[in-house]
Amino acid sequence: MKKGYNYFTILLITVAFTSCVPQKLMEDEQAKRKSCEAELAALKASSTDCDSKLSEANRQVTENNRDITNLKKDTLNLGRNYRQTDAKYEKLNQINEQLLDKYNRLLEGNVNDTKKLSGELQQTQEEYLKKQDELKKLEEQLNAQKKNLDDLTAALKQREARVAELEQVLKTKDDASNELKKKLSDALFNFEGKGLTITQKNGKVYVSMDESLLFNSGSTAVEAKGIEALKKVSKVLEQSPDINVLIEGHTDDVKMTGKGEIKDNWDLSVLRATSIVKIITANSTVDPKRLTAAGCGEYFPIDPAKTPEARKKNRRTEIILTPKLDELFKVLETK
């Protein structure tokens, strides 16, 4: 009975305190929430843009390979045509010599035959000049195709080098994520499976903590066991300065009817995320610039079912750790 009386007394004090919070504090919290949402959107847009540019680079390499294959085929065809034309040219030379010989022999014959042979000789000479022009054009085309092939080959080598550099940067990022996940798993070994899970996807590490590990229902004050887990996370973050940290608060879809500082699920999720940020900064040397607090309300459920079990899963806080992409952006910006 005494314990219940104490809880009732604490509740009265909490309501009296929160009802006195200035309106400006609520406006500041809402502004911070909008800023966090904008930063989250920018981060997601940056990640999408990174993936899009990498896909475009791979597509261009594929197109260049196809163009080079086609150019090689065209070069082979031009070479074959060149050899055929050269053979015809040699044959024409032989014919021309034969005709000249006949012409010289027939000069002693009748005039009509001589005129006929003269006409044939002139026609042959015209064909010969025509074939020479065709041969010259073929040589020019062959040289142009060769230059084009050389240019494409050089461009392909540059793109291959750039893709290799991108792959190396991405591998370094993945290695950093793997190492970070291992450090977290080692540090939080006693908490995994007890309201805490660690997963890795899309190059990021997710530390998901159930409401039961961190908060009482409707509260933004972190419980002692949650503070202990967050301190361990903080120590890992101190050892990984190249990691950005996003703390997302999530609630279930049960509407709140609060009249104090917490009026709805948006407020609850934002304030819970902010509480975790404050614990991390208070218990470590992590640069606050690396930390972002965001409230997602009930809009990103793990399980959309309307059951108590599903709602319990959805009441969570996620610490999302992302390796900095500065090196990747430098490669993408290189012409």
Secondary structure, DSSP 8 states (H G I E B T S, - for coil): -HHHHHHHHHHHHHHHHHTT--HHHHHHHHHHHHHHHHHHHHHHHHHHHHHHHHHHHHHHHHHHHHHHHHHHHHHHHHHHHHHHHHHHHHHHHHHHHHHHHHHHHHTTS-HHHHHHHHHHHHHHHHHHHHHHHHHHHHHHHHHHHHHHHHHHHHHHHHHHHHHHHHHHHHHHHHHHHHHHHHHHHHHTTTTBTTTEEEEEETTEEEEEEEHHHHB-TT--SB-HHHHHHHHHHHHHHHT-TTEEEEEEEE--S------SS--SHHHHHHHHHHHHHHHHHHTS---GGGEEEEE-TTSS-S----SHHHHHHHSEEEEEEEE--HHHHHHHH--
